[in-house]
Amino acid sequence: MINPSKIEEIAKQINGLVPPGLKAVGDEFESKVKQVLQAQLNRMDVVNREDFDVQTQVLQRTREKLQALEEKVAALEEKSK
């Protein structure tokens, strides 16, 4: 899940780019930016870095187990000849 504080930070950065004459509507603008960012990121099915790293580790362990099994099968095939 996307960290809400990151979205708030991005929204504030965007709000900081609003010209001074429009600052009166800045709070509403910031709120709308947060909503749009959250909706778009959810639609894109983005994962956070922690989840990505966990899945990367799982994949690495799976690859290591697969390699070990392939080596065992090759050894058994060699013995059966």
Number of C-alpha atoms within 10 A of each C-alpha: 12 14 10 11 9 11 18 18 13 16 20 18 12 15 20 13 9 14 9 9 8 10 14 9 11 18 12 12 18 21 14 13 19 21 14 14 15 17 11 12 14 13 9 9 10 12 13 11 11 10 11 12 11 11 12 12 12 12 12 12 12 12 12 12 12 12 12 12 12 12 12 12 12 12 11 11 10 9 8 7 5
